[in-house]
Amino acid sequence: MADSLLNRRNSLKVLGAAVGLSVLPKIGLAKPAPKPAFTYCLNMSTIMGQKLGFVKELETASKAGFRSVEIWMNSLEAYLSGGGTIADARKRINDLGLKIENAIGFANWIVDDDSARQKGLDLLKREMELLAQLGCKRTAAPPAGATNNPGLDLKKAAERYRKILELGDQTGVVPQLELWGFSKNLSRLSEVLYVATESGHPSARLLLDVYHLYKGGTSLDSLHLVGKPGIEIFHVNDYSASSSPATITDADRIYTGEGVAPIGRILQALRQPDKPLIISFEVFNKGYYAQDALLVAQTALAKMKAATKNV
């Protein structure tokens, strides 16, 4: 009888514990917060007209609310020439809570002239080494030096792109093959896709831009062919209805959502389910250069968030 009572009491204790657990908040069962679809980034072209200098550009971006930026190599070089150091720059970047996502430079890595191309490779390698010290893992690789004369051999371009990708293997900074819509070479998605694919290198990535896709005449119906891992960073901007591909220029780019570019459609095609797509606002608008740089940066961020709200 005693054993029976003891067993009954133990059973009630177990049952009570189970009931207690059932009413506790299901902390362990909570779903993780979804990853953000986009990382908002500021390309320093947007405020370069105010001539702030490298450090103030960073400070302005941070104060505006950006945590990611694209720097320009000429601004970094001017900072270093003026007595700044990479160590100080990295500390300032970290103190401001910023991440350098990409850099913009114009090394002539793709040109046909052997001597000019070697100089371009040497310059690019030096830039990559500097960027690696800043914690930057990407740099733009546009067809600089090969924009005026059509007929660049894309097979050779692919071989040259592979060569700078191998520099990326050495430095840890991956060159992003950039489409330039105004160029006589690599102005269309089909061309950069071929060069990236033919390079045969696993790190090959494309750098596209709303304006350049429009300027070069690429059909947006082809964007799905890129493959989502093939793009890590994408330049956003907009253009007015009065700007045709034939007449639009770099300076005509405007805030996202203020024009007629199908930004939502583009981002839907490129966004990745497993990691955020870095979208970087890049314009060269003289009207914006006449305004306060902080206001421009703040407006850029607000417009980007509004444009991606329902994407």
C-alpha positions in Angstrom: 0.0 0.0 0.0 2.9 2.4 0.9 4.6 1.6 -2.4 1.3 2.3 -4.2 0.9 5.7 -2.5 4.6 6.6 -3.2 4.2 5.8 -6.9 1.0 7.8 -7.1 2.8 10.9 -5.5 5.7 10.6 -7.9 3.3 10.4 -10.9 1.5 13.6 -9.7 4.9 15.4 -9.4 5.9 14.4 -12.9 2.5 15.4 -14.3 2.7 18.8 -12.5 6.1 19.5 -13.9 4.9 18.7 -17.4 1.9 21.0 -17.0 4.2 23.8 -15.7 6.5 23.4 -18.7 3.6 23.6 -21.0 2.6 27.1 -19.9 6.1 28.5 -20.0 7.0 30.7 -23.0 8.3 28.5 -25.8 11.6 30.3 -26.0 13.4 27.4 -27.5 10.8 27.0 -30.2 10.8 30.7 -31.4 11.6 31.1 -35.1 14.8 33.0 -35.8 14.3 36.5 -37.2 14.4 36.5 -41.0 17.5 37.8 -42.6 17.2 41.2 -44.2 16.9 41.1 -47.9 19.2 44.0 -48.5 22.3 45.7 -47.0 22.1 49.4 -47.7 25.4 50.9 -48.9 26.6 54.4 -49.9 28.9 54.8 -52.9 31.1 57.8 -52.2 30.5 59.1 -55.7 27.2 60.4 -54.3 29.0 63.0 -52.2 32.3 63.4 -53.9 31.3 66.7 -55.4 31.4 68.3 -52.0 35.1 67.6 -51.8 35.0 66.4 -48.2 38.1 64.2 -48.3 38.3 60.5 -47.3 37.8 60.8 -43.6 34.8 63.2 -43.8 33.2 61.1 -46.4 33.3 58.2 -44.0 32.0 60.3 -41.1 29.1 61.6 -43.3 28.0 58.2 -44.3 28.1 56.9 -40.8 26.2 59.9 -39.4 23.6 59.4 -42.1 22.9 55.9 -40.9 24.9 53.8 -43.3 26.9 50.9 -42.0 28.3 49.9 -45.4 30.2 52.0 -48.0 32.0 51.9 -51.3 35.2 54.0 -51.3 37.0 55.5 -54.3 40.7 54.7 -54.7 41.6 58.3 -55.7 40.1 59.5 -52.4 42.1 57.0 -50.4 45.3 57.8 -52.3 44.8 61.5 -51.6 44.4 60.7 -47.9 47.6 58.6 -47.9 49.5 61.3 -49.8 48.4 63.9 -47.3 50.0 61.9 -44.4 47.2 59.5 -43.5 48.0 55.9 -42.8 46.2 52.7 -43.5 46.3 51.8 -39.8 44.6 55.1 -38.9 42.1 54.7 -41.7 41.1 51.2 -40.5 40.7 52.4 -36.9 38.5 55.3 -38.1 36.4 52.9 -40.1 36.0 50.6 -37.2 35.2 53.4 -34.8 32.5 54.7 -37.1 30.9 51.3 -37.3 31.5 51.0 -41.0 32.3 48.2 -43.4 34.1 48.8 -46.7 32.1 46.6 -49.1 33.9 47.5 -52.3 36.3 50.0 -53.9 36.1 51.9 -57.1 39.3 52.1 -59.2 40.2 52.3 -62.9 43.3 50.1 -63.4 43.7 49.3 -67.1 43.8 45.5 -66.6 41.8 44.6 -69.7 43.5 46.6 -72.5 45.3 45.1 -75.5 48.5 46.9 -75.1 50.9 44.7 -73.2 52.8 47.4 -71.5 49.8 49.4 -70.5 48.1 46.2 -69.2 51.1 45.3 -67.1 51.0 48.7 -65.5 47.3 48.2 -64.9 47.9 44.9 -63.2 50.7 46.4 -61.0 48.4 49.2 -60.0 45.5 46.8 -59.3 47.7 44.6 -57.2 48.9 47.5 -55.1 45.3 48.7 -54.6 44.1 45.2 -53.6 46.9 45.0 -51.0 45.8 48.4 -49.5 42.2 47.3 -49.5 42.9 44.1 -47.8 44.5 46.0 -45.0 41.3 48.0 -44.6 39.2 44.8 -44.4 37.7 45.4 -47.9 37.1 42.1 -49.8 36.0 43.5 -53.2 37.1 45.9 -55.9 35.4 47.0 -59.1 36.9 45.8 -62.4 35.4 47.9 -65.1 36.7 47.9 -68.7 38.7 51.0 -68.0 41.0 51.9 -71.0 38.9 49.9 -73.4 35.8 52.0 -73.7 36.3 53.9 -77.0 37.2 51.3 -79.6 34.8 48.4 -80.2 35.9 44.8 -81.0 37.6 43.7 -77.8 38.2 40.0 -78.0 36.0 38.6 -75.3 38.0 35.4 -75.1 41.1 37.4 -74.3 39.1 39.6 -71.9 38.1 36.4 -70.0 41.8 35.3 -69.8 42.7 38.8 -68.4 39.8 38.7 -65.9 41.0 35.3 -64.7 44.4 36.8 -64.2 43.1 39.5 -61.9 40.9 36.9 -60.1 44.2 35.1 -59.4 45.5 38.3 -57.9 42.4 38.2 -55.8 43.3 34.7 -54.6 46.7 36.2 -53.4 45.3 39.3 -51.8 41.8 38.3 -50.6 40.2 41.0 -52.6 37.9 39.8 -55.4 37.6 41.9 -58.5 33.9 42.4 -59.5 33.5 42.5 -63.3 31.7 45.7 -64.0 29.3 46.4 -66.8 29.6 50.0 -68.3 26.6 50.8 -70.4 28.4 53.7 -72.2 31.4 51.7 -73.2 32.1 50.1 -76.6 33.0 46.9 -74.8 31.4 45.1 -71.8 28.3 47.3 -72.1 25.8 44.5 -72.1 24.9 41.7 -69.7 25.6 39.1 -72.4 29.2 40.3 -72.7 30.1 40.3 -69.0 28.3 37.0 -68.5 30.5 35.5 -71.2 33.7 36.9 -69.8 32.9 35.8 -66.2 31.9 32.4 -67.3 34.8 31.9 -69.7 37.2 32.9 -67.0 36.6 29.5 -65.4 37.3 30.9 -61.9 35.0 30.2 -59.0 35.3 33.7 -57.6 34.0 35.4 -60.7 31.3 38.0 -59.8 29.4 40.7 -61.7 28.9 44.3 -60.7 25.8 45.7 -62.3 24.0 49.1 -62.1 20.4 50.2 -62.8 21.7 53.1 -65.0 24.3 51.0 -66.9 21.8 48.2 -67.7 19.5 50.9 -69.2 22.3 52.8 -71.0 23.7 49.6 -72.5 20.3 48.3 -73.7 20.3 45.0 -71.7 16.9 43.4 -71.5 15.8 42.9 -67.9 14.3 39.6 -68.9 17.9 38.3 -69.0 18.7 39.1 -65.4 17.6 35.7 -64.1 20.5 34.1 -66.2 23.1 35.7 -63.9 22.5 33.3 -61.1 22.0 34.8 -57.7 25.5 33.9 -56.2 27.0 35.7 -59.2 26.1 39.2 -57.8 27.1 40.3 -54.3 26.8 44.0 -54.7 24.5 46.0 -57.0 24.4 49.7 -57.8 21.0 51.4 -57.5 19.8 54.7 -58.8 17.0 55.9 -61.0 16.4 57.9 -64.2 13.6 60.2 -65.5 11.2 59.3 -68.2 12.8 62.0 -70.5 16.2 60.2 -70.4 16.6 57.8 -73.3 19.4 55.2 -73.4 21.0 57.2 -76.2 21.1 60.5 -74.3 21.3 59.6 -70.6 24.7 60.2 -68.9 26.2 59.5 -65.6 25.2 62.9 -64.3 21.5 62.1 -65.0 21.2 59.5 -62.3 18.7 60.4 -59.5 17.4 59.1 -56.2 15.7 55.7 -56.3 12.0 56.0 -56.6 12.1 59.4 -58.2 12.2 58.1 -61.8 10.8 55.4 -63.9 13.4 52.6 -63.6 11.7 49.3 -62.7 13.8 49.0 -59.5 11.5 46.6 -57.7 11.5 44.2 -60.7 15.3 44.3 -60.9 15.8 43.6 -57.2 13.2 40.8 -57.2 15.3 39.1 -59.9 18.6 39.6 -58.1 17.7 39.3 -54.4 19.0 36.2 -52.6 17.1 34.0 -50.2 20.1 33.0 -48.1 22.0 36.3 -47.7 21.4 40.0 -48.1 22.2 41.6 -51.5 24.3 44.7 -51.0 22.6 47.6 -52.8 24.8 50.6 -53.1 23.5 54.1 -54.1 25.7 55.6 -56.8 25.1 58.8 -58.6 27.1 61.8 -60.0 24.4 64.4 -59.7 25.6 68.0 -59.9 22.4 69.2 -58.2 23.1 66.9 -55.2 26.7 68.1 -55.1 25.4 71.6 -54.5 23.6 70.4 -51.4 24.7 69.5 -47.9 26.5 66.2 -48.1 24.8 64.8 -44.9 21.3 65.7 -46.3 22.1 64.0 -49.6 23.3 60.8 -47.8 20.3 60.8 -45.5 17.9 61.2 -48.4 19.7 58.4 -50.3 19.2 56.0 -47.5 15.6 56.9 -46.9 14.8 56.6 -50.6 16.5 53.2 -50.8 14.5 51.9 -47.9 11.3 53.2 -49.4 12.1 51.6 -52.8 12.8 48.2 -51.3 9.9 48.2 -48.8 7.7 45.8 -50.8 10.4 43.9 -52.6 
